[in-house]
Amino acid sequence: MTRLLTHSDLIALLDPAACLDVLADGFRTADEVSVAGQRVRTELPFPGTATALFPGLLPGADAYTVKVNAKFPGARPALRGVICLHGGADGELLALLDSATVTAWRTGLAAALGTHALAAPDPSGTAVLGVIGAGAQAELMVRGLRALRRFSALAVYDTDAARAADFAARHDGEVSASAADVAARADVVLLATWSRTPLLALADTRPGQHLTTLGADEPGKRELAADLLRDALLVVDDRELAATMGALAAVGLPASAADATLGEVLRGEHPGRLDPSALSVYAPVGLPWQDLALSWLAHREAERRGLGGTIDLLG
């Protein structure tokens, strides 16, 4: 039997703290898997793109994932699809999961890990958090980051003023007039938009600031200008992906422009931020193993609690 896990099921099953733990473990160990994950994207004769990520693999997990997404910027939600969770012994289809939910959680919470690892320490919690793009991924970034450190205030900007106001109300923040206004106020800036032109350049930043950019996850999308990326301590999740379809590709920089991967930082192979006055950037693309980390967690919890429907696709 295949377990069906909808958005509502996943919200009931997933716990941010547990998700942060498995994602952190994944960043430390995913490179031990000998089979490289692939990210495939194609244009469509419609106002969107199709993306597939496979296989999601992690040491110790006797399963793998295949994710298929439709990305249509004008739709709500803009991302729709399914994650297939297969057993590693015989390929049994263990579960079908709503990919929009899993993607938002794994992307937002992984970004929170990267942000916390690279942003300047702030034990007093006086730093201001900024959000540019108030969608589902920003929601999980803020939730995850606030579980890891404190902030004194929150500034939010979105091209949809109503969505920015709703986000600010949910998270006790204030709406800003522009992306540049957010950067001028915030010490840590989270960007999660569909922008195809840079929203921030080096002149918009200041020493000691950290920026996490999630928007550059496929060709043509970019949120940060080339001069900013060149000047910053730049960390990615995968160098080659970042240089072929991520933030590096968007501004014509090679894979060598990345100073480190987040896995290297979390394993202690790269020191990360050493200078409190440095400008740092985390620019992930998103990796297949992250889908497995949360899907495997949700499936085991669903089996334990008997949540979600079941279907016999072979019947």
C-alpha positions in Angstrom: 0.0 0.0 0.0 1.1 3.6 -0.8 0.5 6.2 1.9 -0.9 9.5 0.6 0.3 12.6 2.5 -1.4 15.8 1.7 -0.6 19.4 2.8 -2.7 19.0 5.9 -1.2 15.7 6.8 2.3 17.1 6.4 1.6 20.1 8.6 0.4 17.7 11.3 3.4 15.4 10.9 6.4 17.8 10.5 8.1 19.5 13.5 10.5 22.3 12.7 13.0 21.2 15.3 13.1 17.6 14.1 13.4 18.9 10.5 16.3 21.2 11.3 18.1 18.2 12.9 17.7 15.9 9.9 18.7 18.6 7.5 21.8 19.5 9.5 22.8 15.8 9.6 22.2 15.7 5.8 24.5 18.6 5.1 27.2 16.8 7.1 26.8 13.3 5.6 25.2 13.6 2.1 28.5 13.7 0.3 29.2 10.1 1.5 26.6 8.8 -1.0 28.3 7.7 -4.2 25.4 8.4 -6.5 25.0 12.1 -7.3 21.6 13.7 -7.3 20.3 15.4 -10.5 18.2 18.4 -11.0 16.5 18.6 -14.4 14.5 21.6 -15.7 12.7 22.3 -18.9 10.8 25.1 -20.5 7.1 24.5 -21.3 4.7 25.8 -24.0 2.8 27.3 -21.1 3.6 30.1 -18.6 5.8 27.9 -16.4 8.6 25.4 -16.1 8.9 21.7 -15.2 11.5 20.5 -12.7 12.5 17.0 -11.5 14.9 16.2 -8.7 16.2 12.6 -8.3 17.4 10.5 -6.6 17.2 11.8 -3.1 19.6 9.7 -1.1 21.1 9.8 2.4 23.3 7.4 4.3 21.2 5.2 6.6 17.9 5.8 4.8 16.7 2.7 3.0 14.7 4.7 0.5 15.0 7.4 -2.2 12.9 10.2 -3.6 11.9 11.4 -7.0 10.3 14.8 -7.1 8.3 16.3 -10.0 7.3 20.0 -9.8 5.4 22.5 -12.0 6.5 26.1 -11.4 4.0 28.6 -12.6 4.9 32.1 -11.2 1.4 33.5 -11.8 -0.4 30.7 -10.0 -1.3 30.3 -6.3 0.5 28.2 -5.1 3.2 28.8 -7.7 4.7 25.4 -7.1 2.7 22.2 -7.4 3.8 18.6 -7.7 4.4 15.3 -6.0 7.3 13.5 -4.3 7.5 9.8 -4.8 9.2 8.0 -1.8 10.4 4.5 -2.9 11.8 1.7 -0.8 15.5 1.0 -1.4 15.1 -2.9 -1.3 12.6 -3.4 -4.1 11.4 0.1 -5.3 8.1 -0.2 -3.5 6.2 3.1 -3.7 6.0 3.8 0.0 4.4 7.3 -0.2 3.2 10.1 -2.4 3.7 13.5 -0.7 2.6 17.0 -1.6 5.8 18.5 -3.0 4.8 22.2 -2.4 4.7 21.6 1.4 7.9 19.5 1.6 9.7 21.9 -0.7 8.8 25.0 1.3 9.8 23.3 4.6 13.1 21.8 3.4 14.1 24.9 1.5 13.1 27.4 4.2 14.6 25.4 7.1 17.8 24.6 5.2 18.2 28.3 4.5 17.7 29.0 8.2 20.6 26.6 8.9 22.8 28.3 6.4 21.9 31.8 7.6 22.5 30.9 11.3 25.9 29.3 10.4 27.1 32.4 8.5 25.5 35.4 10.1 27.5 37.3 12.7 26.9 36.0 16.2 24.4 38.1 18.1 23.9 36.7 21.7 22.0 39.8 22.8 19.4 39.4 20.0 19.6 43.0 18.9 19.9 42.3 15.2 17.1 43.2 12.8 15.8 40.5 10.4 14.7 41.5 6.9 12.5 39.6 4.4 12.2 40.3 0.7 9.5 38.1 -0.8 6.8 37.1 1.7 5.9 33.6 0.4 5.9 30.1 1.8 9.7 29.7 1.8 10.2 32.9 3.7 7.6 31.8 6.2 9.6 28.7 7.0 12.9 30.6 6.9 11.7 33.0 9.6 10.2 30.2 11.7 13.4 28.1 11.5 15.7 31.0 12.1 13.8 32.2 15.1 14.2 28.8 16.5 18.0 29.2 16.2 18.5 32.9 17.3 16.7 36.0 18.5 16.0 39.2 16.6 14.9 42.6 17.9 12.7 43.5 14.9 11.5 42.3 11.4 11.2 44.3 8.2 9.2 42.9 5.3 8.9 43.8 1.6 6.9 42.1 -1.1 5.6 43.4 -4.5 2.2 42.3 -3.2 1.5 44.8 -0.5 -1.3 42.8 1.1 0.9 39.7 1.3 3.6 41.8 2.9 1.2 43.2 5.5 -0.2 39.7 6.3 3.4 38.4 6.7 4.3 41.3 9.0 1.2 40.8 11.1 1.9 37.1 11.6 5.5 37.6 12.6 5.2 40.9 14.5 7.1 42.9 11.9 6.8 46.1 9.9 6.3 46.6 6.1 9.1 48.3 4.2 8.7 50.3 1.0 11.3 48.5 -1.1 14.0 45.8 -1.1 16.6 48.5 -0.6 14.8 49.8 2.4 14.9 46.3 3.9 18.6 46.0 3.3 19.2 49.5 4.8 17.5 48.5 8.0 18.3 44.8 8.5 21.4 43.0 9.7 20.2 39.6 8.2 18.3 39.7 4.9 16.3 36.7 3.5 15.3 36.9 -0.2 12.8 34.5 -1.7 11.4 36.0 -4.9 10.9 35.2 -8.6 13.0 38.2 -9.6 15.0 38.1 -12.9 16.8 41.3 -12.2 19.0 42.0 -9.2 17.1 43.4 -6.2 20.3 44.3 -4.3 23.8 45.4 -5.3 26.9 45.9 -3.2 26.1 49.5 -2.7 22.8 48.4 -0.9 24.7 46.5 1.7 27.1 47.3 4.6 29.9 45.5 6.4 28.8 42.7 8.8 25.6 42.0 7.0 24.4 38.6 5.9 22.1 37.8 3.0 20.5 34.5 2.0 19.1 34.3 -1.5 16.7 31.5 -2.5 15.3 33.0 -5.7 18.2 32.0 -8.0 17.2 28.3 -8.2 16.9 28.0 -12.0 18.4 29.7 -15.1 17.4 33.4 -15.5 16.4 34.1 -11.9 18.6 36.3 -9.8 18.3 38.5 -6.7 21.8 39.7 -6.1 24.2 41.6 -8.4 27.6 40.3 -9.5 29.5 42.9 -7.5 27.8 41.9 -4.3 28.5 38.2 -4.9 32.2 38.9 -5.8 32.8 40.9 -2.6 31.1 38.6 -0.1 32.1 35.5 1.7 30.0 33.3 -0.6 28.7 29.9 0.4 26.5 27.6 -1.7 25.0 24.1 -1.3 26.6 22.7 -4.5 29.3 24.5 -6.5 28.5 23.0 -9.9 24.7 23.6 -9.6 25.3 27.1 -8.4 27.4 27.7 -11.5 25.1 26.1 -14.0 21.6 27.2 -12.8 22.0 29.1 -9.6 23.2 32.5 -8.3 26.7 32.1 -9.8 25.3 31.3 -13.3 22.9 34.2 -13.1 25.8 36.7 -13.1 28.4 34.7 -15.1 30.6 33.6 -12.2 32.4 30.2 -12.2 32.0 27.5 -9.6 35.4 28.6 -8.1 33.8 31.9 -7.0 32.1 30.1 -4.1 34.3 30.1 -1.0 32.6 27.0 0.5 29.6 24.7 0.6 27.3 24.7 3.6 28.3 21.0 4.2 32.0 22.1 4.4 31.1 24.8 6.9 29.0 22.5 9.1 31.6 19.7 9.0 34.3 22.2 10.1 36.2 22.0 6.9 35.8 25.7 6.2 35.7 28.2 9.1 32.8 30.3 7.6 32.7 33.8 8.9 35.9 34.8 10.8 35.6 38.6 10.5 32.5 40.2 12.2 32.7 43.0 9.6 32.6 40.7 6.6 29.7 40.6 4.2 28.4 37.0 3.8 26.0 35.4 1.4 24.3 32.0 1.4 23.1 31.1 -2.1 21.6 27.6 -2.4 19.9 25.9 -5.3 18.3 23.0 -3.5 19.4 19.3 -3.5 17.5 16.1 -3.9 18.6 14.6 -0.6 16.7 17.4 1.2 13.5 16.0 -0.2 14.3 12.6 1.2 15.3 13.9 4.6 11.8 15.4 5.2 9.8 12.8 3.3 11.5 9.9 5.1 10.8 11.7 8.4 7.2 12.4 7.6 6.6 8.8 6.3 7.9 7.1 9.4 5.9 9.4 11.6 2.8 8.8 9.5 3.3 5.1 9.8 3.6 5.4 13.5 0.6 7.5 14.0 -1.6 6.1 11.2 -2.0 9.4 9.5 -2.7 9.9 5.8 -4.8 7.8 3.4 -3.6 4.7 1.6 -4.1 3.4 -1.9 -3.1 0.2 -3.8 -1.9 1.5 -7.1 -1.2 -2.0 -8.3 -4.7 -3.2 -7.4 
